[in-house]
Amino acid sequence: MSDEIAVVEAEPNLSFLLDSKYPLLQEFRDKCPGTFKHSQSLMSMIEGISLALDLDDDKMKVAALYHDVGKMFSPKHFSENQLEDENIHDELTPDVSYQTITRHVSDSVMILVNNPDFPREIVEIISQHHGTTILKYFYDKSKKGKEENFRYKTTKPTCIESMVLMVCDAVEATSRALAQAGKFDPNKVINETLQRLVDDGQLDEVTMKLGDLKKIKHALAKELEGVYQKRVDYEEAAEEKEED
């Protein structure tokens, strides 16, 4: 009988990457305040789903918080960092806008790969959060452009972690836009987003149970109702009061 003892490698402690004093996080917040706020919202949203699916909570929160860190190189190319009535893309052709926006994924990967604090697994999750989705606004703006020329050229999600990041990223952005406009149905946003990604083949490489999908929907709905629905209800109540 062997006296050897199996050594189980412990998961790295990633909590320090979530510290607001971490240098890269400070730089990210200073250069991209709007993107940073979006990433914080995404991190909060993903936390509930991670618990529901028994995923590594810190790993998922780090992936969410840094998934768009590459936007630091050109923050004004992204609407969340623009002032009202400020849109640099009004002066650019659709294909140039496409190039500047889609490169934020490779820029994020480059920043994190060159930082020894970030495990390769997290970098891979982040690298897949847009898959081969299409930048529909600029594709439509191009009018005669080919659809494949306006798709991200990155890998589709290959694990449930990157799939969750992709879904939550899309849902958060859509919900924020609709909430600002006035009113939206959380369940409708979730179902339509998931259906769009499924129909587009973005989730084809991910193996998961139907029960997991139900957990994702339930956790997302709970998060959206907590973050956005109260704000919408408050605005609606204010409008009704003005009408009385």
C-alpha positions in Angstrom: 0.0 0.0 0.0 1.4 3.3 -1.0 2.1 6.0 1.6 1.7 8.8 -1.0 -0.9 11.4 -0.2 -2.8 13.0 -3.0 -2.3 16.7 -3.2 -5.4 18.7 -4.2 -4.5 22.0 -5.8 -6.4 24.8 -4.1 -8.4 27.3 -6.1 -6.5 30.7 -6.2 -7.8 33.4 -4.0 -9.1 36.1 -6.4 -10.8 38.4 -3.9 -8.0 40.9 -4.1 -8.9 41.6 -7.8 -12.2 42.9 -6.6 -10.7 45.4 -4.2 -11.4 48.9 -5.4 -7.8 49.8 -4.6 -6.4 47.3 -7.1 -4.4 49.4 -9.6 -5.9 48.0 -12.8 -9.4 48.5 -11.4 -8.6 52.1 -10.4 -7.3 52.8 -13.9 -10.4 51.2 -15.5 -12.8 53.2 -13.3 -10.9 56.5 -14.1 -10.8 56.0 -17.9 -14.1 54.3 -18.4 -16.6 55.4 -15.7 -19.6 54.3 -17.7 -18.2 51.0 -18.7 -17.1 50.4 -15.1 -20.6 51.1 -13.8 -22.0 48.6 -16.3 -19.4 46.0 -15.2 -20.4 46.5 -11.5 -24.0 46.0 -12.4 -23.1 42.9 -14.4 -21.0 41.6 -11.5 -24.0 42.0 -9.1 -26.3 40.2 -11.6 -23.9 37.3 -12.1 -23.4 36.7 -8.4 -27.0 35.5 -8.0 -26.7 33.2 -11.0 -23.4 31.8 -9.7 -25.0 30.9 -6.5 -28.0 29.3 -8.2 -25.7 27.1 -10.5 -23.0 26.5 -7.8 -20.3 28.2 -9.9 -17.2 29.7 -8.4 -18.5 33.1 -7.2 -15.2 35.0 -7.1 -14.2 33.7 -10.6 -17.4 34.8 -12.1 -17.4 38.2 -10.4 -13.8 38.9 -11.6 -14.8 37.9 -15.1 -17.8 40.2 -15.0 -15.8 43.1 -13.5 -13.0 43.0 -16.1 -14.8 41.7 -19.2 -14.7 45.1 -20.9 -11.4 46.4 -19.5 -10.0 46.7 -23.0 -12.4 49.7 -23.6 -9.8 51.8 -21.7 -7.9 52.2 -25.0 -10.8 54.1 -26.7 -13.5 54.8 -24.1 -15.4 57.4 -26.2 -16.2 54.8 -28.8 -18.7 53.3 -26.4 -22.0 54.9 -25.7 -21.9 54.4 -21.9 -18.8 56.7 -21.7 -20.3 59.4 -24.0 -21.9 62.6 -22.9 -25.4 63.4 -24.1 -25.5 64.2 -27.8 -21.9 63.0 -28.1 -21.4 60.2 -30.5 -18.0 59.7 -32.2 -19.5 57.2 -34.6 -21.5 60.0 -36.4 -18.2 60.9 -38.0 -17.1 57.3 -38.8 -18.1 54.8 -41.5 -19.9 51.7 -40.2 -16.9 49.4 -41.0 -14.5 51.7 -39.0 -17.0 51.8 -36.1 -17.1 48.0 -36.2 -13.4 47.7 -36.1 -13.0 50.0 -33.1 -15.8 48.4 -31.1 -15.1 44.7 -31.7 -11.4 45.1 -30.8 -12.2 45.7 -27.2 -12.4 41.9 -26.7 -8.8 41.3 -27.9 -7.6 44.4 -26.0 -9.2 43.0 -22.8 -7.4 39.7 -23.4 -4.1 41.4 -24.1 -4.3 43.5 -20.9 -5.2 40.4 -18.7 -2.8 38.0 -20.4 0.1 40.3 -19.6 -1.0 40.5 -15.9 0.1 37.5 -13.9 -2.7 38.0 -11.4 -5.3 36.7 -13.8 -5.7 33.0 -14.3 -5.9 31.8 -17.9 -9.4 30.3 -17.3 -10.8 33.8 -16.5 -9.1 35.3 -19.6 -10.7 32.5 -21.8 -14.1 33.2 -20.3 -13.8 36.9 -21.1 -12.5 36.2 -24.6 -15.8 34.4 -25.4 -18.4 36.8 -24.1 -19.4 38.2 -27.5 -18.9 35.0 -29.5 -19.6 35.6 -33.2 -22.6 37.9 -32.5 -23.4 40.7 -34.9 -23.1 44.4 -34.3 -26.6 44.9 -35.7 -26.7 48.7 -35.4 -23.7 49.2 -37.7 -24.7 46.3 -40.0 -28.0 48.1 -40.5 -26.3 51.4 -40.9 -24.1 50.0 -43.6 -27.2 49.2 -45.7 -25.3 47.1 -48.3 -22.7 45.5 -46.1 -22.4 41.8 -45.6 -23.6 40.4 -42.3 -20.4 38.3 -41.7 -18.4 41.5 -42.0 -20.1 42.9 -38.9 -19.7 39.9 -36.6 -17.3 39.5 -33.8 -14.5 37.2 -34.8 -14.1 35.5 -31.4 -14.8 32.1 -30.1 -18.4 31.2 -29.1 -18.9 30.2 -25.4 -17.5 26.7 -24.7 -18.5 26.5 -21.1 -21.4 27.5 -18.9 -19.3 30.3 -17.3 -18.7 32.1 -20.6 -22.3 31.5 -21.6 -23.6 33.1 -18.4 -21.3 36.1 -19.0 -22.6 36.5 -22.6 -26.3 36.2 -21.6 -26.0 38.5 -18.6 -24.0 41.1 -20.5 -26.7 41.2 -23.2 -29.5 41.3 -20.8 -28.0 44.0 -18.6 -27.3 46.3 -21.6 -30.8 45.8 -23.0 -32.5 46.3 -19.6 -30.5 49.5 -18.9 -31.6 51.0 -22.2 -35.3 50.0 -21.8 -35.3 51.2 -18.1 -34.0 54.6 -19.2 -36.7 54.8 -21.8 -39.4 54.2 -19.1 -40.8 50.7 -18.9 -39.9 47.1 -19.7 -40.8 43.5 -18.9 -37.9 41.7 -17.3 -39.1 38.2 -18.3 -39.6 39.4 -21.9 -36.1 40.8 -22.1 -34.6 37.5 -20.7 -36.6 35.2 -23.0 -36.0 37.3 -26.1 -32.3 37.6 -25.4 -31.8 33.9 -24.8 -33.9 33.0 -27.9 -31.9 35.4 -30.1 -28.6 33.8 -28.9 -29.9 30.3 -29.4 -31.3 31.0 -32.8 -27.9 32.6 -33.8 -26.1 29.5 -32.7 -24.1 31.3 -30.0 -24.8 28.6 -27.3 -24.2 25.6 -29.5 -20.9 24.6 -27.9 -22.2 24.7 -24.3 -23.4 21.6 -22.6 -26.0 22.2 -19.9 -29.2 20.9 -18.4 -32.6 22.4 -19.0 -32.9 22.8 -15.2 -29.8 25.0 -15.3 -31.4 27.2 -18.0 -34.5 27.6 -15.8 -32.3 28.5 -12.8 -30.6 31.2 -15.0 -33.9 32.7 -16.1 -35.2 32.7 -12.5 -32.1 34.3 -11.1 -31.9 36.9 -13.8 -35.6 37.8 -13.4 -35.0 38.3 -9.7 -32.0 40.5 -10.2 -33.7 42.6 -12.9 -36.8 43.1 -10.8 -34.6 44.2 -7.8 -32.4 46.6 -9.8 -34.7 48.1 -12.5 -38.3 47.4 -11.7 -38.3 49.6 -8.5 -36.9 52.5 -10.5 -39.5 52.1 -13.2 -42.4 51.8 -10.7 -41.2 55.0 -9.0 -41.1 56.9 -12.2 -44.5 55.7 -13.2 -45.9 56.7 -9.8 -44.4 60.2 -10.2 -46.1 60.6 -13.6 -49.4 59.4 -12.2 -49.1 62.0 -9.4 -48.5 64.8 -11.9 -51.6 63.8 -13.8 -53.9 63.9 -10.7 
